[in-house]
Amino acid sequence: MNLQDFEIQYREAMAETLNELQTAVLLLAQVQHKISTIGSSVQSLSECVEEFIADQKAE
């Protein structure tokens, strides 16, 4: 392998690795958003259940 071939192979490997890193970062952002959405849903559900329990105790 000569220097030019090595350079081409290096650049291709770096480009592929950087693309994979970018994909991972985008997926992480999606996961963070999903976790936040699920957290809000759990909080809302918890509030509804607490309200229902309080109403049942009041009757």
N, C-alpha and C positions, 0 to 999 in steps of 0.2 A: 504494500500500500504506500503510495507516495503522499507527499504533503497535501496536494490538492484534494485527493480522495479522502484523506483524513479530515480535512477542513469541511468538506461537503457532508461527510458522515456526522461530524460533530454538530454542525449547524442544523441538520435535519433532526438529530436526537434532541437538541436543545429546543427546537421549535415544537416538537411533539410533547416534550416534558412541560413546557410552558403552557401549551394548550390544555394538557391534562390538569395542570394546576389551576388554570382559569375555570375549567369545568368544575373542579372540586370547590372552588370559592363560590361559584354560582349556586351549586347544589347546597352548600352550607347556608347561604342566604335564604334559600327556599325552606330549608329545614328550620332555621331560626324563626321565620315567619309562621310556619306551620305550628311550631311549639307555642308561639305567642297566641295564635288563634285558638289552639286547644286549651291553653291556660285560661283564656277569657271565657271559653265555653264551660269549663269546669267551675270557674268562679260563679258564673251566672246560674248554672245548675245548682250549685251549693246554696246560693241565695234563695232560689225557688224552694228547695227542700227545707231550708231553715224556716222560711215563711210558712210553708205548709204545716210543718211540725208545730210552730207557734199557734197557728190558727186552730189546729186540732186540739191542742192543749187548752185553748181559750173556750172551746165549746163545752 
